[in-house]
């Protein structure tokens, strides 16, 4: 998939192993890294982990789900690198609520956690990318956007990313900016018990969980020059799980 030499990659929400895998894969191909998280411990931990692998990264602690926070974060990164070539929106905070009896704050928090960071960061980054005449935006979603019991708030937030991605792709197509969406299925993590892994794998057609590197590979593809003629598309990384849903297109 070529090189990212001298490309500046901004990865939002780096408190999980997927964010780390994306950073590691991009850096291995020459990218300069900037990472954002609302939690300062996540930001520091990511920067430290990358440094252990001989990779430098610029960390910013900011609430990108807030208009001011997103502006400040982008300004800080521009001050460091002077450009942003690739934006990866990685926010993903699951919530399970049966709709009756849920509080209004749960609804508002679902949007704030899962779609607001992408909205505010895209709003800031796209103007920069237009001036550069180049940009790649990759949003990360989940198969739960298709709807599962007790996930109405989470699924609503995640499904909104489909329309958001496609609309932005059309708005920016003439500017040499692509916008695509990677939808992940069940991805293993180091904190999962073997029992849980087995249970989740049983419900997947390929009978195994995906890895953070599987998601990182899809993100890297959309960020590369290999995909320069692809925009507004959805890429499922789910081991076939999405095939259980009639509308997984």
N, C-alpha and C positions, 0 to 999 in steps of 0.2 A: 504493500500500500504506500510505498514511497517514504519520503522524509517530511518531518515538520521543522526542519532547520530554520531557525530565526522566527518561527511562528510563536505567538504568545497565546497560550491556552488558559482560559479562566474556568476553573471548576468550582461550581457552587455546591455547598453542603457536602462536607468531606468527613462526616462522622461515621461513615460506614466503609466496609471493605471494597465496595464497588468504586467509590470515589478514589480510593488508594490505587486500585487496579488500573483505572483510567489514567491517573497521573503517571504511574510507573510505565505504562505502555506508550503514552505520548512522549514522555521524557526520553525513553529508549530510542525514539526516532528523532531526537534533536529539539523537541519543543522547550520553550521557556514557560515555566509554570507560575500561575497565580491561583491561590486557593482561598475561598471564602466560607466562613461558617459563623452562625450566630453565637456559637459556643467557643469561647477562647481556648478551652482545653482541646477541643477537636482540631482547631486550627494549628495550635502548637504541636500537638501530637502528630498531625500529618506532616508538617514541615520537618519535624525531628526524624520521623520514619524515613522520609525521602532522603534526608541528609545522610542517614546510615547507609543508604545505597549509593552515595556519591552524587545525589541529585539536589540541586538548589531550587528552592521554591519561595515565592513571596507570599506570606500569609496575611490575610486581612480578617479581623473579627468584626462582623457587622451584621445587622438584621436586614437582609436583602428583601424581606417581605414588607419592608417599610420604605416609602418613597425616599426619605432623607438618607436612610441607611444605604440604600442601593446607590444613590448618587455619590455619597462619600466613598463607598467601596470602589466604584468605577474610577473616580477621580484619583484615588490613591494608587490604583494599578496603572493608570495613565501616567502618573507622576514617576512611577518606577520604570515602566517599559515604553511609554509613548504610543502604544497601540494595543488593540485586542483583536486577534484574528479569529479565535475559536472560543465559543461560549458553550459550556456544558451545564445544563440545569438539572441537578441531581436530587432536588428535594423529594423526600418520600417519608411521610410520617403516617403510619396506618392507624386507623381508629375503627373499632367495631361498636356500633350502637344500633339497637332496635329503634326504629323511628319514633314510636309512641313513647313519650316520656323523656326523650332527649331534650337537652336544654339548647336554647338559641346560641349560646356561646360555643357549643360543640360544632354547630353548623359553620359559624364564622371562623372558628379555628381551623376547620378542615380546609377551607379555601386559603386562609393565611399560610398554612403550613405547606400546601401542595401545589398551588398555582400562583400565588402572589409573588414569590421570589422570581419565578420565570418572567412574569409580566414586567415587574419593575426593572430587572436587569436587561431584558430585551429592549425595553424602551430606551434605556441609556446606551446600550451597546450598539444598537442598529444605526444610530446617527454617526457613531464613530466608524463603523464598518462601511457605511455609505461614502464617507469622506475618503476612506482608504481604497474603495473600489473592490473590496474583498471581505468575505465573512462566511463563517460556518457556525450554525447554531444547532445544537443537538439537545432535544428535550428527552428526559427519561421518564417513562411511565410504567404502569403495571397492568397485568391482565385483568385485575379487579375492576378496571374501568368498564368492563363489559357487564358488570353487575353480579353480585353474590349476596346471599342473605346477610342482613345485619351490617352491610357495608355501604349503605346509601349515601352517607356523607362523604366517605372516602372515594367511592365510585363516582359521585357527582364531580368532585374536584378533579379526579384523574381523567374522566371522560371529557372534561372541558379542554384538556390539553390537546385533544385531537383537532377540534375546531380552531384552537389557538395556533397550533402548528401549521395547519393548512392555510389559514388566513395570512399569517406572517410570510409564508412561502410565496404566496401570490403578491403580497405587498413589496417584497424585496427581490423578486426574481430578476428584474432588470438591473439590479445593482451588483450583480455577481455575488449575491449572498444566498446560501441555501439554508433551509430550515427543515429538519427531519426529526422523527420521533422513534426512539427505541423503547419497545414495550417488553419488560422483563417478566418472566414467570417465576417459579420457585428457585431461588438462588441460595446455595448453601453459605453458611458463615461459620466461623470458628467457634461461635457460642452455641451452635445447635447441638443437641444431644444426638447420638446415633439413632435412638428410638424415633425422634422427631424426623430425622432425615429419611428413615425407612418409611414412615407413615406418609410423608409428603411425596416421596418418589413413587409410591404405589399408585398415586392418582395422576401420574404423568405418562403419556404414551411411551416415551423412551425409557421409562422406569429408572431414571436417575435425576438428580438435581443439577441445575446449571451452576457454573462457577462465576465469581466476579470477573475473571478473565474473558468469559464468554460475552458478558455485557460490554466489557472494555473493547473487545474486538469489533463489535458492531458500531460502537461510538467512534472508534478510530477510523473505521471505513467511511462513515458519513463525514468525518472531519478531513478526510484525505482528498487529494486531487483525483483519485480513482472515481469518486462519486460526484464530480463537478456538474454532471448533467442530471442529477437526481435531487429533487426538492419536493417538500410537502408529503413525504412518504412515511409509512409506518413499517418498522422492522421488528418482528416478533422474535424474541430470544426466550423461548418457553418450552422447548422439548416437545412441541406439538399440543400443549395444553389448550391453546387458543382454538384449536380445531373442534373442541367440544361446543363452541359457541357459534351460532349461525351467522352472527354479524361481525366476526373477527376479520375484517378486511381493511 
